[in-house]
Amino acid sequence: MTASSLRGPSDPTVQPVPASVVEQVDAADTTLSNPKRAVVSLGSNLGNRLETLQGAVDALEDTPGVRIKAVSPVYETEPWGVEPGSQPTYYNAVVVLKTTLPPSSLLERAHAVEEAFNRVRDERWGPRTLDVDIVAYADVVSDDPQLTLPHPRAHQRAFVLAPWYDVDPEAQLPGRGSVAELLAFVTRHGVEPRTDLELRLPE
């Protein structure tokens, strides 16, 4: 499935991907042997949030064995699990990629990207410059404590489900069902699309 077919033409907030970019992405796929599809969630609520998210997208694309296939619209989200107003709001997005990396290596790369943006892990639910979470990897279902797949709370989070649905309305969360159905059962309160902001698909 190409990047263009992942983006719903009926959604005016989703900009079409130029054909030249789609061709480059598809051509790059030929360098990957038996790639797996993965979904990664990005979030930032410190510093220049949009610039940080774009930097994370670019860093993932620069990873050997990774090709970005789609980048979602940006959502502004109230922080999860903390007192309202106690932290800045998040910018959130979802990236769909193909990769030849195993899940453990993709996780290592996710942590490296976080660290490149000075992520500090000193507080659960604390503010952070960048969050990079693997939401799903192919059809893998695993309770490995180092990397639980799919993400154990993805099915409850509109800030993951809504942007994922935007780029792939037919998406399935392994072991949980369709993203569309899961999204219908969670509140979108505090999760707002930012139609004035856009992340670029790497060229």
Salt bridges, closest charged atoms under 4 A:
ASP26 OD1 - LYS69 NZ 2.92
ASP29 OD2 - LYS69 NZ 2.95
ASP29 OD2 - LYS98 NZ 3.90
GLU76 OE2 - ARG49 NH1 3.75
GLU76 OE1 - ARG194 NH1 2.78
GLU114 OE2 - ARG119 NH1 3.29
GLU114 OE1 - ARG121 NH2 2.19
ASP131 OD1 - ARG119 NH1 2.70
ASP131 OD2 - ARG128 NH1 2.61
ASP168 OD2 - ARG37 NH2 2.78
ASP196 OD2 - ARG194 NH2 2.75
